[in-house]
Amino acid sequence: MNPSRKLLIVDDDPSVSDWLALFADRLGYDADQVGSGEEALESFRQRRPDLVTLDVFLPGLDGVEVLKALKQIDPSVPVIMLSGHGQARTIVDAMHAGAADFLRKPFEPEELELAFERALQKKELESEVAQLREQAPRLGQEEPAFLLYTENRKMRAISEMIDHVADTDITVLIRGESGTGKELVARTLFERSSRRRGPFVKVNCAALPAGLLESELFGYEKGAFTGANQRRLGKFETANQGTIFLDEITEMHPSLQAKLLQVLQDGQFSRLGGEGDVQVDTRVIAATNVNIETAVREGKFREDLFYRLNVVTVQIPPLRERPEEIPHLTEHFLRKYAREYGKELTLASAEMLDTFRAFHWPGNVRELENLVKRMVVLGGEAPVLQELASRTAQATVQGHGGSVLIELERFLSGDAESVSLKRIGREAAQVAERRLIEKVLNRTRWNRKEAAEILQISYKALLYKMKDSGLADSA
């Protein structure tokens, strides 16, 4: 442990405080001990420790109040909360206020040491992220916002996987719905690799017919076909010593798939009209938004090519499965387009963020970016709120309660002679209840216990209603 690291121990029990100080000294920390919240704030301002252990129950200011005050002074310093009781509400309040960890007394020394290590590692990671955010505009390449600022477990796993495989020549297959950010992940793999000084070349395999795509990828010799007046290098040669990104790979014609397989196996191919082989050192990253296994079963995609491409798979979840990222992404795009269009930066309102969290996002991150761009250009949220409300209402009519609402519309327009008030009231209530539950779940990041408290129902009742309305399958 680095002996220069400073620890602040805040505990009104001298025996606990002394034990913590002795334990910290064995780990190489320089520890200060205080017994109240007021003393903690004064010591914190003077010495700025690298780490804080903070008892929940203190004379005067309680631990959660002290935690909030410490975070106002310096949000980056990790604080580990300690308590002999550990009520659920207190733990939730502490974590929401920014605690790095929460340990119940008594705890094992190994448990505390692990908490120290995790807290400091997280601080170092956040510091690196802040440096990347500062460097991105200068380098002209922005790290994807959903990798930089993510709180989503799946996206953190993707970032860690990228770190593991970026500096290798392993072929990577990126999968995900349209608009999830597959190209951005590919660029991040490239930027974090030793090939970043070489070229990054993107080819959309769905944008060109097979004949043109072959010449685009592999080039051609002079006289290979009518109009080939000189030799032209293909994208694979252009990407030599760098990376080629093959987007929508499943759209590639089967005749080209065999040629691509040869490149992956041997690093060789022949230009159109060429007699000899061309050797290249190019890393391949591919992406698809369709089920590639189905394409293999249907004979549209070569099984041996699939196995060659599928060495490492990155599966990007849709935006609707990571609503906790929406505030960060929204702010990121607001800042980006405010700079680009020379507009004054206005952060999104709570109503706008709640609407965004509740929306289904069929177009994923790309759709969110376009809507935020529209907000910046138009100078307000009203048009976007109106559009999303209209689209949500339309989806509601087509989905839950759709048939009964259509029946009501037919009656009001005179196309039906009778209508069931009881049935309409029941199903309209179900639609409203489902939308409210979904909105609260999104607001609490699908924390069911917290959602049940907000909705003033029991936890079991919430689970039943989620199952009854089809929300349990989305969890």
C-alpha positions, 0 to 999 in steps of 0.5 A: 500500500502506498504510505503517502495515502491518508485515511480519515477515521470518523467514529465516536467509539474510541475502541473502534476508532483505535482498532481502525487506526491500527489496522490502517497503519498495518496497511500503510495508511497515515490515519487521522481520528475524529469523533464527531461530524463537525470535527470530520468536516474540519479535518477533511478541509485541512488534510484532504484524505484519500479515503474516509471511514464514516460511522453512521451514528454520530453525536450532532450531525449523523453520518449521512449528513456528514457524507453529503457535506464531504461530497460537496467539498470533494465528490471524488474522495471515496467514503466507506460507511460503517454501522452496527445496525444497517437498516435498509433505508439508511443504506439506501440513503448512504449509497444515494448520497455517494458512499463507496461502500457500506459495511455492517459491524462487526466485519472481518479485517479482510472485508474492510481491506477489500472495501479499501481496495475497491474504493480506491480502484474506483476513484482511480478509474473515475480519474482516468475517465475524467482525463479521457473526457478532457482529452477527447475533443483535443484528439478529435475522437470522442469515446462513446458516452455510454462507455465513459459514463455508464452505470449499467452492469452490461455496459461496464462488462463491455468496456472491460472486455474491450480493454482485454481484447483491444490490444490484440489482433483477435477478430471481434463481432459486435452485435446489437440493434440498429442505433445502439452504437456498434461503430462507436464500440469498433472505434473504441477497440481501435483507439485503445489498440496499438494499431491506433496510429494506423488507419481505421476504415469502415465499409457498409456491406449493405450499401453496395451490390456484390460486384461493387463491394468486391472491388471496394474491398479488394481493389482491381487491376487496370483493365479488369473491367470496362472503365478500370483505367488504372489499378485501384487499391481496395479497403483491405490494403488501405487498412493495412497496419490498421483496422477494417470495420465491416458493418452489416456483415450478414448482407455480404453476398455468399461469393464474397464471403469465401474471399473474406474467409481467405483473408481471415485465414491467411491475410491474403486475397487477389485484386479483381483482374489480378494474377498474384495474391496480396498480403495484408496485416489488417485487423477485422471487426464486424458488426450485425443487427440481425440474428446471424445464427438464423442466417447460417441455418437458412444458408445465407451466411457461411458457417465457417466464416461465422466461426472465424468472425465470432472469436470474441462477441460484444453484445450491446444491449438496447437503450431500453435495457439501460435507462440509467444511462439516459441522463448522461447521454442526454447531457453529453449530446446537449453539450456536443450540439450546443458547441457545434451550433453555437447555442447556449447550453441548457440542461434537460428538465426533470420532466424531459428526463422522466419522459426519456426514461419511460420511452421505449427507444426503438432507434436506441442511442441514435434516436436519442441523439437526434431528438436531443439535436432537435432540442438544441436546434429548436431551442426548447423541449416542447416539440420533442415532448409533444412528439414523444407523447404522441408516439407513446399514445399511438403505441398504447393504442396499438398495444395494451388496451388498443382494442377497447380504445378503438371500440370507444372511438368507433362508438363516439364516431357513430360507427357502433351502436353500443359500448361497454362502459365497465370494460372500457373503464377496467382496461383504461385503468390497466393501461394507466396503471401499467404506464405509471408502474413502468415510469416509476420503475424506470425512475428507480432504475428498476429497484422494485422495493423503492418503486413499491414505496413510491407507489404506496403498495406492498412489494408482493403487490408490485410483483403481482402487478408487474407480472399481470401487466407484462412488465416482469418479462422486461426486468 
